Amino acid sequence: MIVGMRAGATKIEIDDVIQRANSLGLQTQLNLGSDRTVIAILGSNTGRLSTDIFAVLPGVETVTRIMKPYKLAAHEFKEGSSIVSIGGVTIGGNGIVVIAGPCAVENETQLFAAADVVKKAGANILRGGAFKPRTSPFSFQGMEKAGLELLARAREKFGLPVVTEVVDSGDVKLVSQYADILQVGARNMQNFSLLKNVGKSKCPVILKRGLSSTVTEWLTAADYLLAEGNTQVILCERGIRTFEDTIRFSLDISSIPVVKKSSHLPIIVDPSHASGHYSLVPAIAKAAIAAGADGLLIEVHPNPKEALVDGLQSLTPSDFTRLMQELRPVAAAVGRCLV
């Protein structure tokens, strides 16, 4: 249930709505807009309550039921688009952000070479995995804390904010000390304990879509982050598992306009994991921008042949530099630009 306050509603009037909700055993979440305040009334039994309970209170303009499972990620809670700011980089505005770097941090030489390449090519944020959730327990699992330390040194040297994945609730505090953005991977999209802890950290977060999750399930997972007061949430479409076997995952390009229609959260696309092959990344990246994505998450390795993780889907420095040049006219054609 969403309570829209009148423009100029007083703090006392807003507090009255919150107190009424609390007296009914309900939780609240505030969206303090520039001209009016919106209050989300959250609880399992809101559907059985009359909207008049809140409509009669002073300062209340509208009371609306949200029939979707997700509440805080919905446009009904916040009109317009949310903007996430990280180290001077904004995601969700007219500009398109490019996040690039190796799938996994392997050593200082590899990471710094990748950081140098992506910055010179025009990327805004450096990506690199310190903890790697792998299908096989015998695959490279990442450098863990040592990888985080290298990412922090790369940020200092190259002036790029860094994003890395957190895979365990117990590691949220550690990872947030080093990373500017926490990434919740596809396999953890519905790891609700992890989502709650990441939400409490208040760090900007990229939430990847689950391998077999619907858009509704994805946005409902985002509510777990938002419910903890973390408003810095970015969605990432990375492809879903279908019957198609000629590509690693099927990138749901339609999810971009669907999210834009249903939610205020920014959405980026990971063409590397969707394709599974470097030759397919440019076409998917361009399609994502044309469909309205707010950014791209691309894997770049200084020497993909020697990569410990996902070398086949990683772009070489020359391929990435060429792609960045090719993306600019595509962005301009839809009235946007690379940041």
N, C-alpha and C positions, 0 to 999 in steps of 0.2 A: 504494500500500500504506500502511495506517495502523497505526501502532504505539501502542497505548494502554498507558501506564505505570501501575503500581499506585499507589494513593494513598500518598503519603509516599516515593516513589522518590527516591533520592539523586541529586545532581548527577553523581556518578561513574557511576551506572547509566545516566543519560540520555546522558552523553557517550559511554559505551560503544556505545550504539545508533547515535549519530551517526558515530562512528569506523568502525563496521562498515559502515554505508551508504557512507561516503566511500571505504572500501577497495575497494568494489565499483563505484566510479565513479558513485555515485548522489548526488543532492542531498537535503537535508532542509529541512523547515520546521516550526517548533515552535509549538504552541498551548499556552501556559502557563495552564491553568485554575486555579481557586481550590483544587481538591482533587486534581487530577491533571494530568499533562502528556500531550499527544498529539503524536506526531511523524509527519509525512507523509514517506514515502520516495518520492522523485520520480525518474523516469528512463524511458527508452524500453523498457528490457528488464525492468522489474519483474515483468511477467506471466510471465516464464520462471523466476523465482526461487522457491524454496520458502519459505513463510512460516516454516518452522522455523529459518531462518537468524537470524531476530530473536526468535522465540518462546523460544529456549533461553537468551537473555541474562537476567541477573539484573534484577529490577525490572519485567520486561515482563509485562503482564496479558493483552493480546489483540493479535492481528495480523489485520487485515482487508484484503481486496482491494477496491478501488473500481473497479468495472467501467465507470463513466461516464468520458467523456473529461475532464471537469473534476474536479479533486481538492480543491483548497483552498477552492473555493466550496461544496463539498458539506457536508451535515449530518454526514457521517461524520467529517469533520475537526474540525468544531466543533458541539457540541450547542447547542441554544437559538438565540437571535438575536443577531447582532452589532449593537452600538449605535455610531453615528458621532456624534461631538460636534464642533460648530463654534461657537466664540464663545458658549458657553452654551446653544446650541440642540442638542438631541439628536434624531437620526433613527433610528427602529427600535424605539422603545419603545411605550408605550401611546398616547402623544400623536401627533397627525397634524400634520405640518409643512407650511406653505404657503410656497412660493418664488414670488415674483411680480415683475414688472417688464417693461420693454420688450424686444422681441426684439433690437433693436440700440440701442446708445448713439449718439444723434444729436448732442446738444449738452448743455450744462449745464442749461439751462432745462427741457428735456424730461426728462432723467434725474432731476433733483431733484424735479420735479413728480410723477413716477411714484413715486419713493421715498417722498415724503410721503403719497401716497394709499395705497400698499400697507401702510405701517406703521400708519397710522391705522385701516385696515380690519382689522388683526390678522395680517398676514403676518409671517413670521419671518426670511426671507432675501430679499435683493434680487438679481434676475437682470438681466443686460444683456450683450449681445454686443459685444465690442470688435473681434474678428476674425470675419467672417462668410463661411463657405464657401457660395457661391451657385452655383446651377445654370448661370447665365449669367455670363461674365466681365465683362459690361457692367453688371451690377447692383451696387448699393452693397455694398462689401466690408468696411465697418466703419471706425472711426476708429483702430483699432490701438492704439499706445501711448498716444495722447491719450485714447482711450476708457478704457483701464485707469486712467489718472490721474484721470479723472472718477469712475470707480467707487470708487476709494480715497477721494476727497473726499466722495462720497455716504455711504460707510460711516462716516466720521468725523462727518459732520453729523447723520445719522439713526440711528446706532448699530445698523445692520443688517449682518450678514456678507454678502459678495457672492460670487456665482458667475458665471463667464464661461467661454466655450469656448476651448480651445486647439486649433489646427488643424494645427500643424507642430511636429515634434520639436525644432527649433531654437528655438522660442518658449517651451518649457516653463519654463525658468528665469526668463524675463522675466515671464510671466503669473503664476507662483507668487509673485512678489514683491509683486503687487498683490491677487490674488484669495484668498479664504478657501477656495473650492472650485473645482477645475478640472473643466470639463465636456468629455467626449469625445463628439462628436456621432455621429449614426447612420451617417453616411458614413465615419466613421473607426473604427467598432467593431472592425474587423479590420486596422487600421493597426498592426501589431505593434511596429514601431519606436517609434511614438508611445506605445503602451501601456507599453512597457518604460521609457521616459523618464519618463512620468507616474508610474509605479510607484516609480521611484527617487526622485522628488521627495518622496515620503511625504505629499504634500498630500491632503486629502480629495478624492475624485473622484466625479463622476456619470458613469456609463457608459450611454449610450443604446443601445437595441436597434437593430440594423441594419435597413434597410428590408425586406430579404428573408431575415432570419436566424431560425433556429429558437431556441427557448429554450436548447437544449443548446449551440449555437454561442455564444450570448450569455454563458452562464455560463463557457464555456471561455475566452472573451475576458477575462472577469473574472479568471481564473486568471493571466493575464499580469501584471496589476496586483498581485495577491496574492503571486505568486512573487518579486516584487522587495521584499517586506516591507511593502507598503502595505496596511494592514488597514482603512483608512478608505474603503471602496468602497460606493457606492450605485448600485443599478440603476435605470434609468428606462425604462419602457414608453412608447413614443410612437407606436405603430401601425405596421403593416406593409403592404406593397403587395400587394393582392390583385386579383381581377378586378372588384371593386366600384368603380364610378366616380361614385357619388352623394356620396361623402365623400372627403376628401383622402387619408386612410389608414384602414385598418380597425384599430381599437383591439382588441387581443387581450386582452379582460378576463380570460380564463381563464389568462393567463400569470401573473397575480398569485397565485392559490392554487397554481399549479404551482411557481412560484419558492419560495413559502413552504414547500411540502412538500419541495422538493429542496435548498434552500440556506439558509444562515444569514444571507445578506446582506439588508439592507433594500431595499425596492422602492418607488419613487414613480412617478407617472403624469403625463404631459404631455398634457392634453386639448386644448391649443391646436393643436399640430402634428397630432394625430390627426384633429381635426375639420376644420381649415382654415377654419372659420367661427365667428364669435363666438356666434351663436345656439345652437350645438350644445355649446359648452364646458360650461355648467352641468350638463346632464344627464350628460355623460360623467364630469365631476368627481365627481358624487354616486355614480355607479355604481362608480367606482374605490374610493371610500372604503368603500362597502358590500361590495366584494369583498375588502377587506383591505389596501389600499395604505397605506403609511406616510407618504405625503405627496403633494403636488401641485406641478407646475411650470406656472405660468399666465402668459400674456403679457398685460400691462396697459400701455396707452399713454394719456397724458393727452388726446390727440386722434388717434384711429386714422385719421381721414381724411387726416391729414398725415404718417402714418408712412412712413418710407423702406423699411421691410421688414415684410411680413406684417401690414399694417393690418387686413385682413379678419378675421383670427383673433384680434385683440387686443380685450380687454374695455375699455370705458370705465371711468373711475373709479366712476361710479354703479353700473354693472353688476357690477364686482368687489366693491364694498361690499355689494351685495345678495346676491351669491353667498356671501360669507363668512358672512353671517347664515343663509343657507339650509343651509350645510354642517354647522353645529353640531348640529341635531337628527338629521341622518343619522349623524354620528359617534356621537352618544349612543345611537342605536338599535342599534349594533353594539358597544356597550361601550367606546367610545373617546371622545376629545375633541380639539379643536383645541388645539395648544400655545399 
